Amino acid sequence: MNPSPLSKKQLLQALQLDAFNEMQQTMHAASAEHSSLMLIAPTGSGKTLGFLVPLLAKINPELKAVQCLILTPSRELAMQIFEVWKQMKTPYKATVCYGGHSFDQEVNKFKEPPYLLIGTPGRVLDHIQKESFSTQAIQTLILDEMDKLLSLGFEEEMQSIVFSLSSLQQRILVSATSLSELPAFIDMQAVQLIDFTHLAKEGGVFQLHQVACEAKDKLSTLHKLLQQLPAKPSIIFANHRASIDRIADYLIEQGIPAIAFHGGMEQKERDIAMAKFTNGSAPYLIATDLAARGLDIDAIHQIVHYQMPIDEATFVHRNGRTARMFASGDAYLLVGPEETLPAFIDASIASFEFQKHTHKETAIAYTTLLIEGGKKDKISKGDIAGFLMQKGNLKKEEIGLIIVKDIYSFVAIQSDKIYGAFTLLMHQKLKTKKCYIKII
């Protein structure tokens, strides 16, 4: 094993942390001693750093090849892991691969092979089959959100990938819930279990409420509920893409700033949804269970189960979006007139009582501006802030969260200032480039 290129102090400084938590320290020590590891810890506990930090000591800087592979069930989770790796400020290149992204662009990234590859099973297998990179040097395999990888039907792709890894020395499975049975192809021997599920019980104050719906169609009850709840970031979960779109359309018609998020959307649409939700311009995210895990979203105050979760694991992950690690939050179960609570939900949970006055306006402080330019254009957050202030006549305090992606960027601007700024910006150049901008 190679010495880490960064000291513990350097890593903590880069990550802006005072110390690694107990789970992370346990994982770091175990990773150095065991070839088969299973980490189970709740959402928000810091699992990503638990498995990323030990990789630093496993990489051979003299070997210019992919040496570590991380598989995830979604492109959002893959990008989240990639962002954490970048925050660590390591000298080792990482690359992300996922569907819905240019295959040729990904192939070009392998001309100078990364040490770490993060991706979804289908896209990684495509690259392996087309020999975009060599698998001969991969010694570490990490399967993040393993239960979700299996439930989404990635077993066949994962099996093909594992069989191609002839030099594999370490297998690490990561999940927020226990795994009852592992597929034989993973071939894990003498598994070292690192179980920190007790952290979920030590988390913040979490309250569960059931909301009775008079009609089978729950839309009017949902609208009524949202008018009574605090106007804070919320995720509303449903099980089907068509339901997500229908709920979002209905709430928008009612004047509630909602946005849909599901796997049937193009990547740009999903990026727009997450940007608007994160920056506060659309504080109600209507989502499938794609948003139940993997997304790095803080400060979720409440979630609503518009449709019942399909199993206990899904229920746990949904609820884990709020009350994350010592925060607090509430969850609301919408129960139709012909529905009963699943066995894994306590039937004695308190009923939500509606107040007489329900009408409430939802004021949105920020509106989002889309800029067609990003990292590939060498555009930074500082460039965008300067552009907005110098060319858009905005003050620093009138600009909210700036998110820079590869080929486009999003910026939150105070709603009462955005149209004036847009008029000034629409014909201006950002770093000598004429960028298309749009209010979204």
Buried (B, 14 or more C-beta within 10 A) or exposed (E): EEEBEBEEEBBBEBBEEEEBBEBBEBBBEBBEEBBBBBBBBBBBBBBBBBBBBBBBBBBEEEEEBBBBBBBBBBBBBBBBBBEBBEBBEBEBBBBBBBBEBEBEEBBEBBEEBBBBBBBBBBBBBBBBEEEBBEBEBBBBBBBBBBBBBBBBEBBEBBBBBBEBBEEBEBBBBBBBBEBEEBBEEBEBEEBBBBEBBEBBEEBEEBBBBBBBBEEEEBBEBBBBBBBBBEBEBBBBBBBEBEBBBBBBBBBBEBEBBBBBBBBBBEBEBBBBBBBBBBBBBBBBBBBBBBBBBBBBBEEBBBBBBBBBBEEEBBBBBBBBBBBBBEBEBBBBBBBBEEBEBBEEBEEEBEEBEEEEEEEEEBEEBBBBBBBBBBEEBEBBEEBBBEBBBEBBBBEEEBBBBBBBBEEBBBBBBBBEBBEEBBEEBEEEEBBEEEBEBEEB
